[in-house]
Amino acid sequence: MYLKELQENWNTFGEEDAMWSIYSTPEKKHNQWDERDFFRTGIQCITHLSTWMENNGLPKRRLTALDFGCGVGRLTQALCAHFDCCVGVDIAPSMIKQAKQLNKHGKHCVYRLNETDDLRVFPDESYDLIYTEHVLQHIHPQVALRYIAEFIRILRPEGLACFHCPSASATHAYPAEGIACSLDSTVNKIAMEHMGLVSIPVRVTNTGNHPIGVNKTTNAPARIWHHWANQNTGEMIQMHGYTNVPATLIEPGKSLEFEYKAASPPTPDTYELVLNPTNYFNIPLTDSINDLITLSVEVTPQPVKKSASQTGISSTKRPRSESHAIPIEAVTRVVELAGGRIVNVESSQVSPGSVVKTFYYATRS
Ligand SMILES: C[S@@+](CC[C@H](N)C(=O)[O-])C[C@H]1O[C@@H](n2cnc3c(N)ncnc32)[C@H](O)[C@@H]1O
């Protein structure tokens, strides 16, 4: 049941906006990733791994590599430069389908769907490298630990399992008095096609005493939600979508301008669109209605119906992405019980209170 829901969520993310759901920078939302730029980010990750492999002499052979939770193959494709045969495995059919279409390495790279909470499709000791990044954090820890044990089972002696799994979740890192901002826009009336995207120029002004955003000393990001209200029926669609305010730091009294993109409501009609700012815990950042953006939007019927994957729009039932962390001690214990040994742990945190990103390098004892 749990895995089915996990699969449905990721399958929808893959259908709607696969690259952004994998690498979520605000300006790349709504299928804005350029394919080459997207895959270049994978090469950067694997270059870091490659340096580690060179310096540490693991794995001993470079024949087979498995990329667990491969998505559309961002990392699998990059691994192909280092291993003879690479396999990408994922739970979402939509991701696997696109990964196959984007494959540039012919039969040296294979993508497989795996719908179980283990890796029984792979024999014992069959891979020189197991790699995974940005996957285990989205899986319930009980299931994630099971996959980690499986990594060790399918690892060849003198192989390397390198897996990323956060070891601490983000904590409430906003200043005690909170952050505050106001929103305004140069438009108050706009028209859009049903099933399309509307782009609204937004200015965020920091009205509080603390910087908004993230850097080495502060972790106080903001996001903007939108809601629709049908002006004819009065029906409300609460929290239809959100965008994180770009990471640039906004000092008190300063403003940042960017384009907010919203998908159309389910039916053509006349709507009021409201944009309001919150922190990451969805706590409003303004208590004045004058500090929100409210605009009138005419949603016109569309001449030719596009599919959800063309528009980046889905039904109103939104899939959800989970976020978990597992303490280093729990991961270490599972690796050891499975017959493995952790040879290195790299932890980093971009700002105080943010997620602790942890990479494990393990081999078979
Ligand atoms: C944030 S994406 C990361 C994709 C890829 N690792 C990358 O960094 O480019 C997470 C991926 O994990 C996949 N995933 C989630 N749960 C999974 C599971 N139980 N087994 C395999 N893949 C899973 C999702 O379908 C999605 O493609």
The ligand as an ORCA input file, in Angstrom:
! r2SCAN-3c Opt
* xyz 0 1
  C      14.501     13.387     -6.634
  S      14.461     12.086     -7.818
  C      16.194     11.765     -8.020
  C      16.540     11.087     -9.330
  C      18.031     10.797     -9.529
  N      18.575     10.038     -8.452
  C      18.817     12.077     -9.708
  O      19.391     12.570     -8.736
  O      18.823     12.573    -10.833
  C      13.923     10.688     -6.868
  C      13.707      9.448     -7.725
  O      13.576      8.325     -6.858
  C      12.587      7.480     -7.375
  N      12.104      6.611     -6.300
  C      11.354      6.967     -5.233
  N      11.106      5.877     -4.466
  C      11.721      4.832     -5.062
  C      11.837      3.436     -4.748
  N      11.232      2.915     -3.674
  N      12.532      2.646     -5.596
  C      13.130      3.181     -6.702
  N      13.043      4.474     -7.051
  C      12.360      5.297     -6.240
  C      11.561      8.437     -7.942
  O      10.681      7.835     -8.854
  C      12.450      9.492     -8.576
  O      12.748      9.174     -9.889
*
